[in-house]
Amino acid sequence: MKEYLQELLRLLNYGSLYPPQELALSKGVMNGNNILVTTPTSSGKTLIGLMGMINILNKRKKVVYLTPLKALAAEKFNEFKIIKNLSCFKNRKINIAISTGDYDSSGTELIDKDIIILTNEKMDSILRHDSSWIFDVGLFIIDEIHLLTERERGPTLEIILTKIKLMPQKPQIIGISATISNSNEIADWLKCEPIQSKWRPTELIEGVYNYGKVTMSNGTTFEIDNIGVADNSTGGILSLAMNSITNDGGQSLVFAETRKRAVSLAKKTSDVLPKLLDKASKLSAQKIGVEILKQGDDTELNRTLSNIVTKGVGFHHAGLGLKSRQIVEDAFRKGTIKILFATPTLAAGVNLPARRVVITSIFRYDYEYGGNVPLSILQYKQLCGRAGRPAYDKYGEAIIIADSRTNPEDLYNHFVLGEPEPIVSQLMNETALRVHVLGVIASRPKILKSELLYFFEETFLSKNHRNESISFEIDSLLHYLHDEGLIIMRNELLMATRFGKRISLLYIDPKTGIHFKKNLDFYNSNKFDDGINFLHWICDSYDFYPKLTLRQNEVEYFERMFEKHELGSHGLSNYDYTLKNLIILLEWIDESSEANLNEKFGVEPGDLYRMVETTYWLSYCLYEIAKLIGRKDLLLVIAKLRLRIKHGIKSELIPLIQLEGIGRIRARALYKAGITNVTDMDKISESELGSISKIGVKLAKKLKNQIKN
């Protein structure tokens, strides 16, 4: 194996192995040994994964790489292509695949793939579908394994790891994280060899800013001139970000607690940064600004971003459309954007290092809590990890801004000198347990209660909870699942009903499935049904996301809209987020533009995209449940609603939208020209079709070929 490793190092332009990689090699990563790697960001963890791959692929077994985010999956897909160039695979094609969506699929398309990159949720779904190729996997690489401790994503990851641990072929496990203080405990649970190192290619220096003075962890202090903003916090943020540029051209990444704050700070910085840019930098930035206008969404937010980017500054948060986010990320990597303001979610996403990381506040907004909560030390260390660009910098700086709510000395002692909190299981969360108990039962034809309890005794949860308390919670859940018709209990024997099995495979919360079934059971259809009631059920389900909250000044307007759509006279207190999301979706399928929705309801492109994506998936789940319980009378209405949700169209455009190359805008243009279906299009000439607004000659030819074939 060593000769292949040397070849890989040459291909990656490595002079020699980094210390953590040497450790991994000595612990048998290329011999199939389980390892848990806890080393800082940029310390070469991806190469450790590649080292393990060489051994397993040579044995003709599969490799599965698990990542929490779609953006990271795409990044790894490109990084792993290097493995194809090794001489040991010259007579064999290494197939790499990426799969991150469609949870109602067994992943049969992955059966002939060698390296498979999956999100954690997709992996869990594949395990539930009992895909046979899973037993050909010889190595699982689990990235960002510290997410076990995260409320939302942790339980799914824990269940996956438990299933991997219990697989009959005993696959190799390589766990990867930058921040785990109790790695020995995790390693013991996974039967891994722990590899811990604080080595990183760029030295990390952390510090705290307070009224112009910065105290750093390497014992130095320095003062920084305020650029003229009176407020200590804002002035300090801008000064620190700008100072990094004047000091040998380093970039700055600034983490703000909310989207609004990120945009506001970016605007203020764009007023003063251009004077530091040379002519070439300004020209490059202007080109990126134009590209954002051209390829991004037609919204005020996107126009603001474009304007700011032309001055060398950017902002990045989940409200931006996908294309705009990608352009910003690429421009920051290339150095065109000098200062990037982002929400903390970016730290868990794409790899965007900077010379200096500025943390504007140790608070961040928490949706469930409904207000600001302090960052954990683990979250803070994740943000710090972005400091220092390995290819450009000898060191990276991470600086917290002290504000009126915080004491600088306390900040320094707690965050800079502090150790990340230990990783703890989140599986005892009621929703998580409900989802995964049903998942385990439904993945087998039948299971004894003792076998179910044994499975949960193998989870990380059992490391910190007595088995008796876990057993009590599961027992209570079993009765709930039984009473709602999802499982059958015969003494000690447990089986999923057809309904329970389908809910598990659809990968939704059992409560969502129950909610849909009860509504479908009592629903009286009529020939004028347009599916609006179904949309209401979806918005009111447990799996609906993102849940946009109603602003005080919107209450009266939304009450009127509710009455207009004849959805009943329910009090707003019963609906909280449901009402706003419902009206936004009604406007969307009424062909309201993204710009209009943004202006009217404050819904940003990224949120609208996720809302449409979630609604499309949940409408599929509703269709499947209707089919299961014999409501054939509703299937066509739901199917039509799905198409309307996917494309944002009125019913009349459905016949046109199904043609390749036709979206909502072109479909409407065709309809206005008197073409309402494929037959109408077939009757007119290619030149007539091409003369219609938004169509053109090229598309007209393609459309005619589609109809002919």
LINBEL-V658239 format. One record per residue. N is the residue number from 1. SS is DSSP state (@ for helix, = for strand, . for the rest). BURIAL is I if it has 16 or more other ideal C-beta (glycine too) atoms within 10 Angstrom, else O. Layout:
BEGIN
((N:SS:BURIAL) (N:SS:BURIAL))
END
This chain:
BEGIN
((1:.:O) (2:@:O) (3:@:O) (4:@:I) (5:@:I) (6:@:O) (7:@:O) (8:@:I) (9:@:I) (10:@:O) (11:@:O) (12:.:O) (13:.:O) (14:.:O) (15:.:O) (16:.:O) (17:.:I) (18:.:I) (19:@:O) (20:@:I) (21:@:I) (22:@:O) (23:@:I) (24:@:I) (25:@:I) (26:@:O) (27:.:I) (28:.:O) (29:@:I) (30:@:I) (31:@:O) (32:.:I) (33:.:I) (34:.:I) (35:=:I) (36:=:I) (37:=:I) (38:=:I) (39:=:I) (40:.:I) (41:.:I) (42:.:I) (43:.:I) (44:.:I) (45:@:I) (46:@:I) (47:@:I) (48:@:I) (49:@:I) (50:@:I) (51:@:I) (52:@:I) (53:@:I) (54:@:I) (55:@:I) (56:@:I) (57:@:I) (58:@:I) (59:.:O) (60:.:O) (61:.:I) (62:=:I) (63:=:I) (64:=:I) (65:=:I) (66:=:I) (67:=:I) (68:.:I) (69:.:I) (70:@:I) (71:@:I) (72:@:I) (73:@:I) (74:@:O) (75:@:I) (76:@:I) (77:@:I) (78:@:O) (79:@:I) (80:@:I) (81:@:O) (82:@:O) (83:@:I) (84:@:O) (85:@:O) (86:.:I) (87:@:O) (88:@:O) (89:@:I) (90:.:O) (91:.:O) (92:.:O) (93:.:O) (94:.:I) (95:.:O) (96:=:I) (97:=:O) (98:=:I) (99:=:I) (100:.:I) (101:.:O) (102:.:O) (103:.:I) (104:.:I) (105:.:I) (106:.:I) (107:.:I) (108:@:O) (109:@:O) (110:@:I) (111:.:O) (112:.:O) (113:.:I) (114:.:I) (115:=:I) (116:=:I) (117:=:I) (118:=:I) (119:=:I) (120:@:I) (121:@:I) (122:@:I) (123:@:I) (124:@:I) (125:@:I) (126:@:I) (127:@:I) (128:@:I) (129:.:I) (130:.:O) (131:.:I) (132:@:O) (133:@:I) (134:@:I) (135:@:O) (136:@:O) (137:=:I) (138:=:I) (139:=:I) (140:=:I) (141:=:I) (142:=:I) (143:.:I) (144:.:I) (145:@:I) (146:@:I) (147:@:I) (148:@:I) (149:@:I) (150:.:I) (151:.:O) (152:.:O) (153:.:I) (154:@:I) (155:@:I) (156:@:I) (157:@:I) (158:@:I) (159:@:I) (160:@:I) (161:@:I) (162:@:I) (163:@:I) (164:@:I) (165:@:I) (166:.:O) (167:.:O) (168:.:O) (169:.:O) (170:.:O) (171:.:I) (172:=:I) (173:=:I) (174:=:I) (175:=:I) (176:=:I) (177:=:I) (178:.:I) (179:.:I) (180:.:I) (181:.:I) (182:.:I) (183:@:I) (184:@:O) (185:@:I) (186:@:I) (187:@:I) (188:@:O) (189:@:I) (190:@:I) (191:.:O) (192:.:I) (193:=:I) (194:=:I) (195:=:I) (196:=:O) (197:=:I) (198:.:O) (199:.:O) (200:.:I) (201:.:I) (202:.:I) (203:=:O) (204:=:I) (205:=:I) (206:=:I) (207:=:I) (208:=:I) (209:=:I) (210:=:I) (211:.:O) (212:.:O) (213:=:O) (214:=:I) (215:=:I) (216:=:I) (217:.:O) (218:.:O) (219:.:O) (220:.:O) (221:=:O) (222:=:O) (223:=:O) (224:.:I) (225:.:O) (226:.:I) (227:.:I) (228:.:O) (229:.:O) (230:.:O) (231:.:O) (232:@:I) (233:@:I) (234:@:I) (235:@:I) (236:@:I) (237:@:I) (238:@:I) (239:@:I) (240:@:I) (241:@:I) (242:@:I) (243:@:I) (244:@:I) (245:@:I) (246:@:O) (247:.:O) (248:.:O) (249:.:O) (250:.:I) (251:.:I) (252:=:I) (253:=:I) (254:=:I) (255:=:I) (256:=:I) (257:.:I) (258:.:I) (259:@:I) (260:@:O) (261:@:I) (262:@:I) (263:@:I) (264:@:O) (265:@:I) (266:@:I) (267:@:I) (268:@:I) (269:@:I) (270:@:I) (271:@:O) (272:@:I) (273:@:I) (274:@:O) (275:@:O) (276:@:O) (277:.:I) (278:.:O) (279:@:O) (280:@:O) (281:@:I) (282:@:O) (283:@:O) (284:@:I) (285:@:I) (286:@:I) (287:@:O) (288:@:I) (289:@:I) (290:@:O) (291:@:I) (292:@:I) (293:@:I) (294:@:O) (295:@:O) (296:.:I) (297:.:I) (298:.:O) (299:.:I) (300:@:O) (301:@:I) (302:@:I) (303:@:I) (304:@:O) (305:@:I) (306:@:I) (307:@:O) (308:@:I) (309:@:I) (310:.:I) (311:.:I) (312:.:I) (313:=:I) (314:=:I) (315:=:I) (316:=:I) (317:.:I) (318:.:I) (319:.:I) (320:.:I) (321:.:I) (322:@:O) (323:@:I) (324:@:I) (325:@:I) (326:@:I) (327:@:I) (328:@:I) (329:@:I) (330:@:O) (331:@:I) (332:@:I) (333:@:O) (334:.:O) (335:.:O) (336:.:I) (337:.:I) (338:.:I) (339:=:I) (340:=:I) (341:=:I) (342:=:I) (343:=:I) (344:@:I) (345:@:O) (346:@:I) (347:@:I) (348:@:I) (349:.:I) (350:.:I) (351:.:O) (352:.:I) (353:.:I) (354:=:I) (355:.:I) (356:=:I) (357:=:I) (358:=:I) (359:=:I) (360:.:I) (361:.:I) (362:.:I) (363:=:I) (364:=:I) (365:=:I) (366:=:O) (367:.:O) (368:.:O) (369:.:O) (370:.:O) (371:=:O) (372:=:O) (373:=:O) (374:=:I) (375:.:I) (376:.:I) (377:@:I) (378:@:I) (379:@:I) (380:@:I) (381:@:I) (382:@:I) (383:@:I) (384:@:I) (385:.:I) (386:.:I) (387:=:I) (388:.:I) (389:.:I) (390:.:O) (391:.:O) (392:.:O) (393:.:I) (394:.:O) (395:=:O) (396:=:I) (397:=:I) (398:=:I) (399:=:I) (400:=:I) (401:=:I) (402:.:I) (403:.:I) (404:.:O) (405:.:O) (406:.:I) (407:.:O) (408:@:I) (409:@:O) (410:@:O) (411:@:I) (412:@:I) (413:@:O) (414:@:I) (415:@:I) (416:@:I) (417:.:O) (418:.:I) (419:.:O) (420:.:I) (421:.:O) (422:.:O) (423:.:I) (424:.:I) (425:.:I) (426:.:I) (427:.:I) (428:.:O) (429:.:O) (430:@:O) (431:@:O) (432:@:I) (433:@:I) (434:@:I) (435:@:I) (436:@:I) (437:@:I) (438:@:I) (439:@:I) (440:@:I) (441:@:I) (442:@:I) (443:.:I) (444:.:O) (445:.:O) (446:.:O) (447:=:I) (448:=:O) (449:@:I) (450:@:O) (451:@:O) (452:@:I) (453:@:O) (454:@:O) (455:@:I) (456:@:I) (457:@:O) (458:.:O) (459:.:I) (460:.:I) (461:@:I) (462:@:I) (463:@:O) (464:@:O) (465:.:I) (466:.:O) (467:@:O) (468:@:O) (469:@:O) (470:@:I) (471:@:O) (472:@:O) (473:@:I) (474:@:I) (475:@:O) (476:@:O) (477:@:I) (478:@:I) (479:@:O) (480:@:I) (481:@:I) (482:@:O) (483:@:O) (484:.:I) (485:.:O) (486:.:I) (487:=:I) (488:=:O) (489:=:O) (490:=:O) (491:.:O) (492:.:O) (493:=:O) (494:=:I) (495:=:I) (496:=:I) (497:.:I) (498:@:O) (499:@:I) (500:@:I) (501:@:I) (502:@:I) (503:@:I) (504:@:I) (505:@:I) (506:@:I) (507:.:I) (508:.:I) (509:.:I) (510:@:I) (511:@:I) (512:@:I) (513:@:I) (514:@:I) (515:@:I) (516:@:I) (517:@:I) (518:@:O) (519:@:I) (520:@:I) (521:@:O) (522:.:O) (523:.:O) (524:.:O) (525:.:O) (526:.:O) (527:.:O) (528:.:O) (529:.:I) (530:.:O) (531:.:I) (532:@:I) (533:@:I) (534:@:I) (535:@:I) (536:@:I) (537:@:I) (538:@:I) (539:@:I) (540:.:I) (541:.:I) (542:.:I) (543:.:I) (544:.:I) (545:.:I) (546:.:I) (547:.:O) (548:.:I) (549:.:O) (550:.:I) (551:.:O) (552:@:O) (553:@:O) (554:@:I) (555:@:O) (556:@:O) (557:@:O) (558:@:I) (559:@:O) (560:@:O) (561:@:I) (562:@:I) (563:@:O) (564:@:O) (565:.:O) (566:.:O) (567:.:I) (568:.:O) (569:.:O) (570:.:O) (571:.:O) (572:@:O) (573:@:O) (574:@:O) (575:.:I) (576:.:O) (577:@:I) (578:@:I) (579:@:I) (580:@:I) (581:@:I) (582:@:I) (583:@:I) (584:@:I) (585:@:I) (586:@:I) (587:@:I) (588:@:I) (589:.:I) (590:.:O) (591:.:I) (592:.:O) (593:.:I) (594:@:I) (595:@:I) (596:@:O) (597:@:I) (598:@:I) (599:@:O) (600:@:O) (601:@:I) (602:.:O) (603:.:I) (604:.:I) (605:@:I) (606:@:I) (607:@:I) (608:@:I) (609:@:I) (610:@:O) (611:@:I) (612:@:I) (613:@:O) (614:@:I) (615:@:I) (616:@:I) (617:@:I) (618:@:I) (619:@:I) (620:@:I) (621:@:I) (622:@:I) (623:@:I) (624:@:I) (625:@:I) (626:@:I) (627:@:O) (628:@:I) (629:.:I) (630:.:O) (631:.:I) (632:@:O) (633:@:O) (634:@:I) (635:@:O) (636:@:O) (637:@:I) (638:@:I) (639:@:I) (640:@:O) (641:@:I) (642:@:I) (643:@:I) (644:@:I) (645:@:I) (646:@:I) (647:@:I) (648:.:I) (649:.:I) (650:.:O) (651:@:O) (652:@:O) (653:@:I) (654:@:I) (655:@:I) (656:@:I) (657:@:I) (658:.:O) (659:.:I) (660:.:O) (661:.:O) (662:.:I) (663:.:O) (664:@:I) (665:@:O) (666:@:I) (667:@:I) (668:@:I) (669:@:I) (670:@:I) (671:@:I) (672:@:O) (673:.:I) (674:.:O) (675:.:I) (676:.:O) (677:.:O) (678:@:O) (679:@:O) (680:@:O) (681:@:I) (682:@:O) (683:@:O) (684:.:I) (685:.:O) (686:@:O) (687:@:O) (688:@:O) (689:@:I) (690:@:I) (691:.:O) (692:.:I) (693:.:O) (694:.:O) (695:.:I) (696:@:O) (697:@:O) (698:@:O) (699:@:I) (700:@:I) (701:@:O) (702:@:O) (703:@:I) (704:@:I) (705:@:O) (706:@:O) (707:@:O) (708:@:O) (709:.:O))
END
